[in-house]
C-alpha cells in the first residue's frame, strides 16, 4: 500500500491528531436552565482544539475558537428577564441545543447540613409541598464529589418547582425563592451546592488556603482526622479478615454468636481542605449569579478564631473566581442551640462573632436567627423564617426595595458611672422578648462578665449589675442558647454583639 493510501486509512479511522471531540457545555447549561438577567453571561465548554464555536441565544450570536486544550468561552451581552422558554444553541463540528431556558435571577445556595436540609423534613412540610406549584422557580442540585484537584464538570439537572419534587429541594433556598419571585415577577433559579458536616476549609480553594496562616489549624485538623480514618479502616480490614478466617467453613447459623464486623465510621473526606470547592464550586465558575446564600458554621464551632479570617477570604475568592467582584453574599448567623458538653456555654457565641466579621466586606448581609433555632436540634425545623429573612435582605440590599430587613443595630456605648447606656438605630418598639432571663452581661476592668439588669429608655438600653461599680463592656446574647432577645417593632432580633475586643 502506498504512503498516500495509508494516509487515507488513518483519516477514515480517526487516528492520530485528526479525530475531534463533540462540542460540550459546562455543568449548568442543561435543559430548563435559568440564566442571570442584567449581567454579562459567560457560556463555556469544550471542543476540538482550534474548533470554531458559535453560541446563539435571545437574538444574540457570539463566536470564538477553542484553545489548544479544547476549552472555549464566550460572554452573552446582558439579558432581559423572560419567562418564555428559549433555546441556547451551540454549534461547532457538532451542535448542542439546550431547550426551555428562562432568564431571571440565579442564586447559589451553599454550606453544610442546614442549607442541605430538604423541605420535606421541615415544619408544616406536607402543606408547604402541596402548594409548591411554582414553575417559574427552578432548582439545580449539584451532585459531585470531594476531590483532590478542581474538576470542570459535575452532575445535576434543572427541575421546575412542583409538588412532585419540591420536597427534596433545599428548604432555605425554596422559601427564599418563594419570597422574592412574586415580588420581582421574574424566573428564579436556585443552585444547591452543599454538604452536611462540612467545615469552611473544604469550601476554599487551595491557592487561598495555602496563602494564609489562619489555615494552619485546619490542615492540622485534617491530618488528625485522616490518621484516625486510616487507623479505623486498617482495624476494620484486620477484624474482617480474622472473622472470615474463623468462619471459613461455617454456616449463617453458626455466625449468630460471632457477627460479621461492621464498618462503623464516617468517611472524613468532607473535612479535606479545598475538597468541596474542587468538586462542588469550581465546576460552576464563572456562571453568572445574582448572589450567594450561605448557611454554615456548625462544623467550625471549636475553631472560631480562624473562621474570622477564613470566611471573608472564602467570600473574596468566590467573587474572584465567579468574576463578579461585587457579588452579593448573604449568610445565616447561627441560631440558638444548647451545645452539650460545652463547659463554657459560649462556643456558638464566638462562632457567631466570627461570622459577623464578614460584614466588613461590601455587599454582604447577615440574617439573624438567634430566636428561631431549636435548643435540642442541630437542624431547626423552622426554615421558613430563615428563607424569609434572607429574602428581606436581598429585596432591600440587592433589589433596592423599601422593606424592613434587619432588627436593632447597636451604636454608641457610654458609661454613666455604675451603668452603661447603649444606643440603637431602627429602635422603634424596642423591647425584650422571650423568657424573663438576662439577655445582657456586663463587666468591669477585671473582664468578669455577670448578668445585667436592663432598662429600656427610648432608643437606649441602660445596663447595671450588683458588684460591678464601673462597667466598661457589655455583651448581648453571649451564650449558646439565649432565651431572651432584644427586638424592634418588626419582631426581628438584634444580632448578638459585644462592645469589648477582649
C-alpha atoms as one frame of an Amber mdcrd trajectory, in Angstrom:
protein
   0.000   0.000   0.000   1.361   3.393  -0.974   2.070   6.069   1.663  -0.815
   8.160   0.260  -3.281   5.305   0.774  -2.029   4.780   4.346  -2.762   8.483
   4.981  -6.347   7.994   3.747  -6.833   4.981   6.031  -5.662   6.940   9.066
  -8.107   9.740   8.268 -11.026   7.321   7.864 -10.289   5.545  11.143  -9.916
   8.850  13.004  -6.402   8.032  14.137  -3.634  10.321  15.331  -4.472  14.004
  15.748  -7.201  14.068  13.135 -10.075  12.979  15.436 -12.243  15.631  17.020
 -14.323  15.909  20.172 -18.006  16.758  20.205 -18.898  20.214  21.451 -19.833
  20.117  25.130 -21.269  22.715  27.508 -20.419  23.288  31.162 -22.367  21.759
  34.041 -25.186  24.296  34.463 -26.123  24.613  30.784 -28.829  21.945  30.750
 -32.446  21.852  29.621 -34.629  24.010  31.862 -31.797  26.323  32.920 -32.278
  29.811  34.313 -29.759  32.397  33.119 -28.996  35.598  35.001 -30.559  38.815
  33.747 -28.850  42.205  33.569 -25.247  40.959  33.595 -22.854  39.531  31.016
 -23.493  35.773  30.876 -20.420  33.566  30.335 -21.087  30.389  28.333 -18.290
  27.852  28.084 -17.366  24.274  27.360 -15.003  22.091  25.345 -14.456  21.120
  21.713 -11.557  20.119  19.499  -8.512  22.389  19.776  -8.854  25.244  17.308
 -12.510  24.477  16.577 -14.695  27.469  15.675 -17.690  27.778  18.060 -20.902
  29.771  17.683 -23.401  30.373  20.520 -26.882  31.741  19.800 -29.469  32.903
  22.322 -32.133  35.622  22.510 -31.252  37.319  19.212 -27.545  37.220  20.048
 -24.842  35.256  18.266 -21.324  35.081  19.678 -18.354  33.173  18.327 -14.917
  32.092  19.484 -12.241  29.465  18.876 -11.349  26.629  21.231  -7.851  26.960
  22.651  -5.085  24.368  22.424  -6.584  22.368  25.299 -10.043  22.427  23.690
 -11.563  24.960  26.093 -13.713  27.826  24.869 -15.791  30.627  26.379 -17.956
  33.497  25.161 -19.990  36.092  27.059 -23.545  36.947  26.091 -24.468  40.593
  26.495 -26.725  41.354  29.491 -30.082  39.631  29.024 -33.596  40.888  29.711
 -35.750  38.779  32.006 -38.011  36.316  30.238 -40.395  33.585  31.362 -40.824
  32.458  27.745 -38.740  29.308  27.124 -35.947  29.802  24.599 -33.163  27.654
  23.175 -29.442  28.111  23.708 -27.735  26.685  20.610 -24.011  25.955  20.455
 -22.510  24.918  17.124 -19.095  23.662  16.128 -18.456  20.441  14.238 -21.475
  19.219  16.210 -24.451  21.097  17.667 -25.771  21.171  21.228 -29.228  22.631
  21.874 -30.284  23.491  25.420 -34.069  23.928  25.477 -36.599  25.544  27.821
 -34.177  28.248  29.030 -35.554  31.155  31.090 -33.911  34.407  32.166 -34.252
  35.837  35.666 -32.419  35.772  38.998 -29.983  32.973  39.884 -28.817  32.338
  43.445 -26.198  29.846  44.599 -27.099  28.139  47.911 -24.150  26.589  49.716
 -22.940  25.488  53.129 -23.491  22.445  55.296 -26.457  20.432  56.547 -28.848
  23.279  57.352 -28.574  24.504  53.759 -28.775  20.932  52.530 -31.855  20.313
  54.709 -34.814  19.320  52.495 -38.226  20.935  52.549 -39.751  17.517  53.289
 -38.129  17.454  56.766 -39.217  20.927  57.925 -42.170  22.255  59.883 -45.507
  22.002  58.038 -43.769  20.151  55.204 -46.892  18.398  53.911 -48.839  21.638
  53.482 -45.864  23.513  52.022 -45.091  20.832  49.451 -48.737  20.666  48.377
 -48.686  24.370  47.495 -45.268  24.299  45.815 -46.642  24.679  42.287 -44.194
  27.334  41.098 -42.841  26.601  37.597 -41.013  29.946  37.481 -38.797  28.669
  40.308 -36.234  26.129  39.169 -33.658  24.085  41.057 -30.295  22.588  40.193
 -28.845  20.155  42.753 -25.094  19.788  42.227 -24.207  16.133  42.599 -20.480
  15.957  42.857 -17.710  14.587  44.999 -14.876  15.629  47.271 -11.785  15.896
  45.122  -8.039  16.368  45.449  -7.955  18.634  42.388 -10.516  21.021  40.837
 -12.886  19.482  38.307 -14.587  21.228  35.396 -17.675  19.002  35.425 -20.364
  17.976  37.874 -23.673  16.169  37.601 -27.185  17.534  38.034 -30.278  18.717
  36.196 -32.683  21.634  36.338 -36.191  20.989  37.669 -39.201  23.288  37.677
 -40.619  23.527  41.201 -43.716  21.374  41.707 -45.305  19.304  44.485 -43.639
  16.277  42.888 -40.085  17.452  43.510 -40.150  20.365  45.983 -39.759  18.059
  48.975 -36.179  17.280  48.016 -35.137  20.870  47.453 -33.138  22.961  49.888
 -35.753  24.323  52.285 -33.893  27.599  52.851 -33.494  28.086  49.113 -37.140
  27.232  48.455 -38.508  29.704  50.990 -36.100  32.378  49.755 -37.195  31.879
  46.153 -40.868  31.788  47.111 -40.488  35.198  48.749 -38.564  37.020  46.025
 -40.135  35.523  42.889 -43.586  37.142  43.125 -42.089  40.460  44.223 -39.682
  40.596  41.291 -42.045  38.805  38.891 -39.172  37.053  37.108 -37.988  33.424
  36.998 -35.711  32.397  39.872 -33.022  29.739  39.665 -31.694  28.082  42.830
 -28.410  26.168  42.584 -27.728  23.981  45.619 -24.096  23.049  46.272 -23.957
  21.963  49.906 -22.901  19.030  52.081 -23.719  18.153  55.675 -20.970  18.199
  58.269 -18.631  20.261  56.119 -16.233  22.819  57.625 -15.444  26.065  55.854
 -11.929  24.988  54.875 -13.416  22.458  52.470 -15.125  25.247  50.515 -11.995
  27.372  49.954  -9.661  26.918  47.000  -6.167  25.548  47.528  -4.389  28.750
  46.470  -6.163  30.763  49.156  -5.735  28.084  51.826  -2.020  27.926  51.087
  -1.624  31.691  51.374  -2.955  32.297  54.893  -1.536  31.320  58.314  -5.152
  31.060  59.550  -5.457  27.806  57.582  -2.719  26.029  59.570  -5.120  24.698
  62.268  -7.451  23.425  59.536  -4.625  21.477  57.884  -3.620  20.034  61.266
  -7.214  19.033  61.982  -7.444  17.321  58.599  -4.226  15.368  59.204  -5.552
  14.283  62.609  -8.880  13.146  61.167  -7.246  11.437  58.187  -4.935   9.493
  60.512  -7.920   8.356  62.536  -9.777   7.352  59.395  -6.828   5.310  58.126
  -6.383   3.671  61.531 -10.050   2.670  61.764 -10.028   1.397  58.185  -6.982
  -0.763  58.922  -8.601  -2.089  62.118 -11.771  -2.947  60.217  -9.878  -4.804
  57.492  -7.951  -6.802  60.104 -11.132  -7.638  62.035 -12.896  -8.666  58.841
 -10.030 -10.879  57.713  -9.921 -12.583  61.133 -13.682 -13.079  61.087 -13.652
 -14.552  57.583 -10.892 -16.954  58.624 -12.865 -18.069  61.681 -15.992 -18.630
  59.613 -14.368 -20.061  56.519 -16.421 -23.262  56.702 -19.326 -22.164  58.922
 -22.987 -21.587  58.068 -25.017 -18.474  58.772 -26.490 -20.166  61.846 -23.010
 -20.641  63.235 -22.315 -16.900  62.944 -25.042 -15.626  65.284 -22.761 -15.605
  68.316 -19.913 -14.033  66.339 -21.451 -11.496  63.911 -19.599 -10.116  60.926
 -17.699  -6.871  61.738 -19.484  -3.730  60.575 -17.804  -0.641  59.205 -18.826
   1.900  61.845 -17.015   5.124  60.988 -17.836   8.165  58.903 -15.595   8.966
  55.964 -13.769  12.145  56.966 -13.074  13.336  53.420 -15.556  16.197  53.773
 -13.016  17.775  56.115 -10.345  17.801  53.406  -9.218  21.408  52.823 -10.410
  22.578  49.380 -12.045  19.219  48.593 -15.571  20.625  48.423 -14.524  23.688
  46.476 -12.846  21.407  43.936 -15.882  19.186  43.437 -18.878  21.460  44.032
 -17.921  25.072  43.308 -15.153  25.061  40.712 -17.286  23.367  38.002 -19.888
  26.147  38.366 -17.461  29.025  37.774 -17.906  31.590  36.274 -21.702  31.118
  35.858 -23.479  34.485  36.141 -25.231  34.832  39.515 -27.442  37.313  41.318
 -25.800  36.316  44.599 -24.876  33.626  47.112 -26.810  32.316  50.112 -24.585
  30.676  52.751 -25.601  28.650  55.838 -22.596  27.075  57.539 -20.536  27.359
  60.684 -21.599  24.489  62.927 -18.616  22.472  61.690 -16.195  25.191  62.806
 -17.592  25.979  66.267 -14.499  24.610  68.046 -12.240  26.842  65.896 -13.975
  30.210  65.763 -10.779  32.286  65.781  -9.609  31.023  62.381 -13.154  31.259
  60.967 -12.989  35.019  61.428 -10.227  35.088  58.804 -11.237  32.164  56.564
 -14.844  33.228  55.997 -14.036  36.639  54.441 -11.253  35.003  52.436 -13.723
  32.483  51.013 -16.153  35.243  50.032 -13.387  37.176  48.289 -12.162  34.091
  46.462 -15.626  33.121  45.191 -16.133  36.676  43.935 -12.819  36.469  42.126
 -13.493  33.074  40.591 -17.062  33.900  39.524 -15.626  37.112  38.038 -18.097
  39.260  39.976 -16.145  41.428  42.454 -19.364  42.845  43.951 -21.300  39.567
  44.044 -23.874  39.852  46.876 -23.177  37.350  49.635 -25.920  36.769  52.232
 -25.372  34.389  55.121 -27.216  32.941  58.096 -25.772  33.658  61.511 -26.013
  30.533  63.648 -29.212  30.236  65.720 -29.615  29.422  69.394 -28.595  25.861
  70.287 -27.845  24.091  73.565 -24.463  22.556  72.759 -23.983  19.578  75.055
 -20.562  19.128  76.583 -19.581  22.783  76.182 -18.417  23.781  79.646 -18.091
  27.448  78.663 -21.604  27.750  77.255 -20.203  30.280  74.763 -18.652  28.359
  71.848 -21.528  29.184  69.484 -21.410  32.823  70.583 -17.797  33.087  69.481
 -18.565  31.491  66.110 -21.429  33.964  65.593 -18.991  36.753  66.397 -16.542
  35.358  63.831 -19.316  35.205  61.224 -20.278  38.832  61.780 -16.716  39.918
  60.968 -17.555  39.276  57.308 -19.897  42.277  57.403 -16.811  44.451  56.993
 -16.812  43.407  53.333 -19.081  45.311  50.933 -22.275  43.742  49.609 -22.530
  41.255  52.493 -25.708  40.721  54.524 -26.428  38.663  57.644 -29.732  37.026
  58.576 -30.011  36.878  62.371 -31.692  33.687  63.622 -30.810  33.789  67.324
 -34.520  33.477  68.202 -35.704  30.743  65.806 -33.345  27.844  66.475 -34.171
  24.655  68.353 -32.170  24.243  71.583 -32.308  20.463  71.216 -31.916  20.015
  67.455 -28.901  20.991  65.369 -31.288  21.183  62.403 -34.159  23.501  63.368
 -37.410  22.700  61.572 -38.270  26.362  61.021 -36.563  27.067  57.721 -39.408
  29.277  56.520 -38.345  32.248  58.643 -34.708  31.713  57.688 -35.581  31.950
  53.996 -37.842  34.951  54.607 -35.132  36.843  56.496 -32.595  36.208  53.750
 -35.170  37.308  51.188 -35.848  40.549  53.077 -32.137  41.368  52.987 -31.965
  40.590  49.272 -35.025  42.685  48.470 -33.577  45.705  50.255 -29.834  45.435
  49.654 -29.733  43.766  46.234 -33.012  44.824  44.624 -33.366  48.163  46.437
 -36.974  47.678  47.536 -38.214  49.601  50.551 -38.601  46.863  53.139 -37.512
  46.072  56.674 -34.571  43.711  56.533 -32.947  43.966  59.943 -33.607  44.296
  63.630 -31.985  46.706  66.028 -28.460  47.860  65.274 -26.329  48.847  68.230
 -24.442  52.100  68.171 -22.597  54.220  70.701 -21.990  52.909  74.228 -21.462
  55.442  77.013 -20.529  54.971  80.669 -22.676  56.579  83.346 -20.698  55.701
  86.463 -22.268  52.463  87.683 -24.153  51.779  84.446 -23.719  51.561  80.682
 -26.056  53.102  78.132 -26.224  51.565  74.644 -27.986  53.451  71.860 -29.698
  51.636  68.965 -30.855  52.552  65.490 -34.048  51.093  63.972 -35.204  51.249
  67.594 -38.953  51.758  67.120 -40.718  49.387  69.504 -37.509  48.434  71.311
 -38.362  45.687  73.814 -37.278  42.346  75.207 -38.976  39.145  74.076 -38.737
  35.572  75.286 -38.231  34.294  78.810 -37.617  36.792  81.647 -33.900  35.997
  81.734 -30.981  38.405  81.349 -30.058  38.992  77.725 -27.055  41.193  78.583
 -23.922  40.661  80.621 -21.526  43.420  81.680 -18.014  43.557  83.094 -15.654
  45.982  84.753 -11.941  46.306  84.183 -11.474  42.804  85.646 -13.173  41.383
  82.497 -15.508  39.188  84.556 -18.935  39.242  82.923 -22.047  38.896  85.049
 -25.784  39.018  84.188 -27.050  42.579  83.914 -30.308  44.269  84.742 -31.583
  46.090  81.654 -33.910  49.077  81.406 -35.303  50.389  78.120 -35.308  54.183
  77.763 -36.416  55.353  74.332 -33.846  54.172  71.816 -31.363  53.100  74.508
 -30.864  50.295  76.988 -29.336  51.070  80.386 -27.357  48.230  81.978 -26.162
  47.705  85.548 -25.281  44.839  87.867 -24.680  44.373  91.561 -20.960  44.114
  92.211 -19.915  45.943  89.042 -19.330  49.514  90.190 -17.739  50.759  86.965
 -18.822  48.662  83.992 -16.769  49.101  80.831 -18.080  46.412  78.483 -21.343
  44.716  77.576 -22.380  41.634  75.620 -25.789  40.693  74.217 -26.921  37.060
  73.898 -23.390  35.822  74.527 -24.369  32.208  75.192 -25.013  29.159  73.043
 -28.718  29.204  73.776 -30.062  32.605  74.865 -33.713  32.653  75.860 -34.356
  36.413  75.825 -33.877  38.687  72.808 -33.933  42.392  72.074 -36.340  43.249
  69.233 -37.873  46.251  67.465 -41.360  46.659  66.033 -40.573  44.337  63.118
 -40.122  41.494  65.578 -36.614  40.931  64.234 -33.956  40.456  66.931 -30.766
  42.403  67.365 -27.704  40.398  66.403 -25.584  39.176  69.319 -22.740  41.604
  69.886 -20.026  42.680  72.299 -18.613  46.128  72.947 -15.222  44.777  74.051
 -12.349  43.444  71.970 -11.067  41.072  74.624
